[in-house]
Amino acid sequence: MDTFTTKWPVWEEADVAEETITLVVQVDGRVRDKLTVPAGIGEDEARQRALECANVRRQLDGRRVARAIYVPGRLVNVVTESTTT
């Protein structure tokens, strides 16, 4: 076998693709949990899983969610309504 005539290995995207990712969950900008989820998770499912986390529920403690911001493959930030009294 000659080094100069040997072919280079072929790149297979499927061999290096990640199957899971770590999704950071924040409540009002502070990290409250980290979830291991499938790499192809959709926005709705990511938000749902974030809101189901025990740490998130504990932080919400009856406060209303104004919105949940999803950054694909990175994080879900749950923003609560401010309470003024």
N, CA, C and O atoms as a GROMACS GRO file, in nm:
protein
  340
    1MET      N    1   0.084  -0.117   0.000
    1MET     CA    2   0.000   0.000   0.000
    1MET      C    3   0.089   0.124   0.000
    1MET      O    4   0.178   0.137   0.084
    2ASP      N    5   0.065   0.211  -0.091
    2ASP     CA    6   0.148   0.328  -0.109
    2ASP      C    7   0.080   0.449  -0.044
    2ASP      O    8  -0.038   0.473  -0.066
    3THR      N    9   0.153   0.524   0.035
    3THR     CA   10   0.100   0.640   0.105
    3THR      C   11   0.049   0.746   0.009
    3THR      O   12  -0.047   0.816   0.040
    4PHE      N   13   0.110   0.759  -0.103
    4PHE     CA   14   0.074   0.864  -0.198
    4PHE      C   15  -0.051   0.832  -0.279
    4PHE      O   16  -0.112   0.923  -0.335
    5THR      N   17  -0.090   0.708  -0.286
    5THR     CA   18  -0.209   0.672  -0.364
    5THR      C   19  -0.328   0.633  -0.276
    5THR      O   20  -0.436   0.604  -0.328
    6THR      N   21  -0.308   0.632  -0.145
    6THR     CA   22  -0.416   0.598  -0.053
    6THR      C   23  -0.518   0.713  -0.047
    6THR      O   24  -0.480   0.830  -0.042
    7LYS      N   25  -0.647   0.678  -0.048
    7LYS     CA   26  -0.753   0.780  -0.044
    7LYS      C   27  -0.776   0.827   0.098
    7LYS      O   28  -0.757   0.753   0.195
    8TRP      N   29  -0.818   0.951   0.109
    8TRP     CA   30  -0.852   1.008   0.238
    8TRP      C   31  -0.984   0.950   0.287
    8TRP      O   32  -1.069   0.912   0.206
    9PRO      N   33  -1.002   0.943   0.420
    9PRO     CA   34  -1.130   0.895   0.473
    9PRO      C   35  -1.244   0.989   0.431
    9PRO      O   36  -1.222   1.108   0.408
   10VAL      N   37  -1.364   0.935   0.422
   10VAL     CA   38  -1.481   1.012   0.383
   10VAL      C   39  -1.552   1.062   0.509
   10VAL      O   40  -1.570   0.987   0.605
   11TRP      N   41  -1.591   1.189   0.508
   11TRP     CA   42  -1.662   1.252   0.620
   11TRP      C   43  -1.806   1.208   0.620
   11TRP      O   44  -1.875   1.222   0.519
   12GLU      N   45  -1.854   1.156   0.730
   12GLU     CA   46  -1.993   1.116   0.746
   12GLU      C   47  -2.056   1.202   0.854
   12GLU      O   48  -2.024   1.188   0.972
   13GLU      N   49  -2.145   1.292   0.814
   13GLU     CA   50  -2.208   1.383   0.908
   13GLU      C   51  -2.283   1.309   1.019
   13GLU      O   52  -2.282   1.353   1.134
   14ALA      N   53  -2.346   1.199   0.986
   14ALA     CA   54  -2.424   1.123   1.084
   14ALA      C   55  -2.335   1.067   1.195
   14ALA      O   56  -2.381   1.048   1.308
   15ASP      N   57  -2.209   1.040   1.165
   15ASP     CA   58  -2.117   0.985   1.265
   15ASP      C   59  -2.077   1.086   1.370
   15ASP      O   60  -2.040   1.048   1.481
   16VAL      N   61  -2.082   1.214   1.337
   16VAL     CA   62  -2.037   1.316   1.432
   16VAL      C   63  -2.151   1.401   1.488
   16VAL      O   64  -2.127   1.486   1.574
   17ALA      N   65  -2.271   1.380   1.442
   17ALA     CA   66  -2.385   1.459   1.490
   17ALA      C   67  -2.417   1.422   1.634
   17ALA      O   68  -2.418   1.304   1.671
   18GLU      N   69  -2.444   1.523   1.716
   18GLU     CA   70  -2.481   1.499   1.855
   18GLU      C   71  -2.625   1.453   1.863
   18GLU      O   72  -2.712   1.504   1.791
   19GLU      N   73  -2.650   1.357   1.950
   19GLU     CA   74  -2.786   1.306   1.967
   19GLU      C   75  -2.861   1.384   2.073
   19GLU      O   76  -2.983   1.396   2.067
   20THR      N   77  -2.787   1.437   2.173
   20THR     CA   78  -2.850   1.514   2.279
   20THR      C   79  -2.772   1.643   2.301
   20THR      O   80  -2.654   1.654   2.266
   21ILE      N   81  -2.840   1.741   2.360
   21ILE     CA   82  -2.776   1.867   2.396
   21ILE      C   83  -2.816   1.902   2.539
   21ILE      O   84  -2.912   1.847   2.593
   22THR      N   85  -2.743   1.994   2.599
   22THR     CA   86  -2.778   2.045   2.731
   22THR      C   87  -2.845   2.180   2.711
   22THR      O   88  -2.787   2.272   2.656
   23LEU      N   89  -2.968   2.189   2.758
   23LEU     CA   90  -3.047   2.310   2.744
   23LEU      C   91  -3.052   2.380   2.880
   23LEU      O   92  -3.099   2.322   2.978
   24VAL      N   93  -3.004   2.502   2.886
   24VAL     CA   94  -3.004   2.580   3.010
   24VAL      C   95  -3.142   2.642   3.027
   24VAL      O   96  -3.200   2.694   2.932
   25VAL      N   97  -3.194   2.636   3.150
   25VAL     CA   98  -3.325   2.692   3.180
   25VAL      C   99  -3.305   2.806   3.280
   25VAL      O  100  -3.250   2.786   3.388
   26GLN      N  101  -3.352   2.925   3.241
   26GLN     CA  102  -3.342   3.043   3.327
   26GLN      C  103  -3.480   3.092   3.365
   26GLN      O  104  -3.577   3.076   3.291
   27VAL      N  105  -3.487   3.154   3.483
   27VAL     CA  106  -3.608   3.225   3.523
   27VAL      C  107  -3.563   3.368   3.551
   27VAL      O  108  -3.481   3.392   3.639
   28ASP      N  109  -3.618   3.461   3.476
   28ASP     CA  110  -3.581   3.602   3.487
   28ASP      C  111  -3.430   3.623   3.477
   28ASP      O  112  -3.372   3.705   3.549
   29GLY      N  113  -3.366   3.548   3.387
   29GLY     CA  114  -3.224   3.568   3.359
   29GLY      C  115  -3.128   3.493   3.450
   29GLY      O  116  -3.007   3.503   3.432
   30ARG      N  117  -3.178   3.419   3.546
   30ARG     CA  118  -3.091   3.344   3.637
   30ARG      C  119  -3.106   3.194   3.610
   30ARG      O  120  -3.217   3.143   3.598
   31VAL      N  121  -2.994   3.126   3.600
   31VAL     CA  122  -2.994   2.983   3.570
   31VAL      C  123  -3.060   2.907   3.685
   31VAL      O  124  -3.022   2.923   3.801
   32ARG      N  125  -3.158   2.825   3.651
   32ARG     CA  126  -3.230   2.747   3.751
   32ARG      C  127  -3.218   2.598   3.728
   32ARG      O  128  -3.238   2.520   3.822
   33ASP      N  129  -3.186   2.556   3.606
   33ASP     CA  130  -3.175   2.412   3.577
   33ASP      C  131  -3.105   2.392   3.444
   33ASP      O  132  -3.089   2.485   3.366
   34LYS      N  133  -3.063   2.270   3.421
   34LYS     CA  134  -3.006   2.229   3.293
   34LYS      C  135  -3.070   2.097   3.256
   34LYS      O  136  -3.077   2.005   3.338
   35LEU      N  137  -3.118   2.088   3.132
   35LEU     CA  138  -3.186   1.968   3.085
   35LEU      C  139  -3.108   1.903   2.972
   35LEU      O  140  -3.052   1.972   2.887
   36THR      N  141  -3.104   1.772   2.972
   36THR     CA  142  -3.048   1.699   2.859
   36THR      C  143  -3.166   1.659   2.771
   36THR      O  144  -3.254   1.584   2.814
   37VAL      N  145  -3.166   1.710   2.648
   37VAL     CA  146  -3.278   1.691   2.557
   37VAL      C  147  -3.227   1.644   2.421
   37VAL      O  148  -3.109   1.660   2.392
   38PRO      N  149  -3.314   1.588   2.337
   38PRO     CA  150  -3.273   1.549   2.202
   38PRO      C  151  -3.226   1.672   2.124
   38PRO      O  152  -3.282   1.781   2.140
   39ALA      N  153  -3.125   1.655   2.040
   39ALA     CA  154  -3.068   1.767   1.964
   39ALA      C  155  -3.170   1.834   1.873
   39ALA      O  156  -3.159   1.954   1.849
   40GLY      N  157  -3.266   1.763   1.823
   40GLY     CA  158  -3.364   1.820   1.732
   40GLY      C  159  -3.492   1.867   1.799
   40GLY      O  160  -3.596   1.874   1.735
   41ILE      N  161  -3.484   1.900   1.927
   41ILE     CA  162  -3.605   1.940   2.001
   41ILE      C  163  -3.665   2.067   1.941
   41ILE      O  164  -3.594   2.158   1.898
   42GLY      N  165  -3.797   2.071   1.938
   42GLY     CA  166  -3.868   2.187   1.886
   42GLY      C  167  -3.889   2.292   1.993
   42GLY      O  168  -3.873   2.266   2.112
   43GLU      N  169  -3.927   2.410   1.949
   43GLU     CA  170  -3.946   2.522   2.040
   43GLU      C  171  -4.056   2.496   2.143
   43GLU      O  172  -4.036   2.521   2.262
   44ASP      N  173  -4.169   2.445   2.099
   44ASP     CA  174  -4.280   2.420   2.192
   44ASP      C  175  -4.244   2.316   2.296
   44ASP      O  176  -4.275   2.333   2.414
   45GLU      N  177  -4.180   2.209   2.253
   45GLU     CA  178  -4.142   2.104   2.348
   45GLU      C  179  -4.036   2.152   2.445
   45GLU      O  180  -4.040   2.117   2.563
   46ALA      N  181  -3.942   2.232   2.399
   46ALA     CA  182  -3.838   2.286   2.488
   46ALA      C  183  -3.900   2.374   2.595
   46ALA      O  184  -3.865   2.365   2.712
   47ARG      N  185  -3.993   2.460   2.554
   47ARG     CA  186  -4.061   2.547   2.651
   47ARG      C  187  -4.141   2.466   2.752
   47ARG      O  188  -4.140   2.494   2.871
   48GLN      N  189  -4.211   2.363   2.702
   48GLN     CA  190  -4.292   2.280   2.790
   48GLN      C  191  -4.204   2.209   2.893
   48GLN      O  192  -4.236   2.208   3.012
   49ARG      N  193  -4.094   2.150   2.848
   49ARG     CA  194  -4.005   2.081   2.942
   49ARG      C  195  -3.945   2.176   3.044
   49ARG      O  196  -3.929   2.141   3.160
   50ALA      N  197  -3.912   2.297   2.999
   50ALA     CA  198  -3.856   2.396   3.091
   50ALA      C  199  -3.957   2.432   3.200
   50ALA      O  200  -3.922   2.441   3.317
   51LEU      N  201  -4.082   2.452   3.161
   51LEU     CA  202  -4.185   2.488   3.258
   51LEU      C  203  -4.222   2.374   3.352
   51LEU      O  204  -4.280   2.397   3.458
   52GLU      N  205  -4.190   2.251   3.313
   52GLU     CA  206  -4.220   2.134   3.397
   52GLU      C  207  -4.110   2.105   3.500
   52GLU      O  208  -4.130   2.021   3.588
   53CYS      N  209  -3.995   2.171   3.490
   53CYS     CA  210  -3.885   2.147   3.584
   53CYS      C  211  -3.925   2.186   3.725
   53CYS      O  212  -3.989   2.289   3.746
   54ALA      N  213  -3.887   2.105   3.820
   54ALA     CA  214  -3.921   2.132   3.960
   54ALA      C  215  -3.861   2.264   4.007
   54ALA      O  216  -3.927   2.342   4.075
   55ASN      N  217  -3.736   2.291   3.971
   55ASN     CA  218  -3.671   2.416   4.012
   55ASN      C  219  -3.741   2.537   3.953
   55ASN      O  220  -3.753   2.640   4.020
   56VAL      N  221  -3.786   2.526   3.831
   56VAL     CA  222  -3.857   2.637   3.766
   56VAL      C  223  -3.991   2.660   3.833
   56VAL      O  224  -4.027   2.774   3.863
   57ARG      N  225  -4.065   2.554   3.857
   57ARG     CA  226  -4.195   2.568   3.924
   57ARG      C  227  -4.180   2.631   4.061
   57ARG      O  228  -4.262   2.714   4.102
   58ARG      N  229  -4.075   2.591   4.132
   58ARG     CA  230  -4.050   2.646   4.266
   58ARG      C  231  -4.019   2.797   4.256
   58ARG      O  232  -4.065   2.875   4.340
   59GLN      N  233  -3.943   2.837   4.155
   59GLN     CA  234  -3.910   2.979   4.137
   59GLN      C  235  -4.031   3.061   4.094
   59GLN      O  236  -4.046   3.177   4.133
   60LEU      N  237  -4.118   3.001   4.015
   60LEU     CA  238  -4.237   3.073   3.971
   60LEU      C  239  -4.333   3.097   4.087
   60LEU      O  240  -4.387   3.206   4.101
   61ASP      N  241  -4.354   2.997   4.169
   61ASP     CA  242  -4.434   3.005   4.291
   61ASP      C  243  -4.558   3.095   4.275
   61ASP      O  244  -4.578   3.190   4.351
   62GLY      N  245  -4.639   3.062   4.176
   62GLY     CA  246  -4.764   3.133   4.156
   62GLY      C  247  -4.753   3.258   4.069
   62GLY      O  248  -4.855   3.315   4.031
   63ARG      N  249  -4.631   3.301   4.037
   63ARG     CA  250  -4.616   3.418   3.949
   63ARG      C  251  -4.656   3.379   3.807
   63ARG      O  252  -4.639   3.265   3.766
   64ARG      N  253  -4.708   3.475   3.733
   64ARG     CA  254  -4.749   3.449   3.595
   64ARG      C  255  -4.631   3.463   3.500
   64ARG      O  256  -4.545   3.549   3.517
   65VAL      N  257  -4.629   3.376   3.401
   65VAL     CA  258  -4.525   3.379   3.299
   65VAL      C  259  -4.566   3.479   3.192
   65VAL      O  260  -4.671   3.464   3.129
   66ALA      N  261  -4.483   3.580   3.170
   66ALA     CA  262  -4.510   3.678   3.066
   66ALA      C  263  -4.474   3.622   2.930
   66ALA      O  264  -4.547   3.640   2.833
   67ARG      N  265  -4.360   3.554   2.924
   67ARG     CA  266  -4.317   3.489   2.801
   67ARG      C  267  -4.203   3.394   2.832
   67ARG      O  268  -4.140   3.401   2.937
   68ALA      N  269  -4.178   3.304   2.737
   68ALA     CA  270  -4.065   3.211   2.748
   68ALA      C  271  -3.985   3.226   2.619
   68ALA      O  272  -4.033   3.196   2.510
   69ILE      N  273  -3.862   3.272   2.633
   69ILE     CA  274  -3.776   3.298   2.518
   69ILE      C  275  -3.692   3.174   2.493
   69ILE      O  276  -3.626   3.123   2.584
   70TYR      N  277  -3.694   3.125   2.370
   70TYR     CA  278  -3.621   3.004   2.333
   70TYR      C  279  -3.508   3.041   2.238
   70TYR      O  280  -3.532   3.102   2.133
   71VAL      N  281  -3.387   3.003   2.273
   71VAL     CA  282  -3.271   3.018   2.185
   71VAL      C  283  -3.235   2.875   2.143
   71VAL      O  284  -3.185   2.798   2.224
   72PRO      N  285  -3.260   2.839   2.016
   72PRO     CA  286  -3.243   2.701   1.971
   72PRO      C  287  -3.106   2.641   2.007
   72PRO      O  288  -3.000   2.698   1.979
   73GLY      N  289  -3.114   2.525   2.069
   73GLY     CA  290  -2.994   2.451   2.105
   73GLY      C  291  -2.917   2.505   2.223
   73GLY      O  292  -2.811   2.452   2.256
   74ARG      N  293  -2.968   2.611   2.287
   74ARG     CA  294  -2.893   2.673   2.396
   74ARG      C  295  -2.972   2.689   2.526
   74ARG      O  296  -2.935   2.635   2.630
   75LEU      N  297  -3.083   2.764   2.519
   75LEU     CA  298  -3.151   2.793   2.645
   75LEU      C  299  -3.298   2.828   2.627
   75LEU      O  300  -3.346   2.856   2.517
   76VAL      N  301  -3.367   2.824   2.742
   76VAL     CA  302  -3.504   2.875   2.754
   76VAL      C  303  -3.502   2.971   2.872
   76VAL      O  304  -3.464   2.933   2.983
   77ASN      N  305  -3.543   3.096   2.849
   77ASN     CA  306  -3.550   3.195   2.956
   77ASN      C  307  -3.697   3.227   2.982
   77ASN      O  308  -3.766   3.281   2.896
   78VAL      N  309  -3.743   3.193   3.101
   78VAL     CA  310  -3.880   3.218   3.141
   78VAL      C  311  -3.884   3.355   3.209
   78VAL      O  312  -3.818   3.377   3.310
   79VAL      N  313  -3.963   3.446   3.152
   79VAL     CA  314  -3.975   3.581   3.203
   79VAL      C  315  -4.110   3.594   3.271
   79VAL      O  316  -4.214   3.563   3.212
   80THR      N  317  -4.108   3.640   3.398
   80THR     CA  318  -4.233   3.654   3.472
   80THR      C  319  -4.281   3.799   3.468
   80THR      O  320  -4.203   3.891   3.442
   81GLU      N  321  -4.409   3.817   3.493
   81GLU     CA  322  -4.466   3.952   3.500
   81GLU      C  323  -4.417   4.018   3.627
   81GLU      O  324  -4.413   3.955   3.733
   82SER      N  325  -4.381   4.144   3.617
   82SER     CA  326  -4.337   4.215   3.736
   82SER      C  327  -4.459   4.250   3.821
   82SER      O  328  -4.567   4.280   3.769
   83THR      N  329  -4.440   4.246   3.949
   83THR     CA  330  -4.548   4.278   4.040
   83THR      C  331  -4.516   4.410   4.107
   83THR      O  332  -4.412   4.424   4.171
   84THR      N  333  -4.602   4.505   4.092
   84THR     CA  334  -4.585   4.635   4.158
   84THR      C  335  -4.698   4.653   4.257
   84THR      O  336  -4.816   4.640   4.223
   85THR      N  337  -4.661   4.683   4.380
   85THR     CA  338  -4.763   4.703   4.485
   85THR      C  339  -4.746   4.834   4.552
   85THR      O  340  -4.823   4.868   4.642
   0.00000   0.00000   0.00000
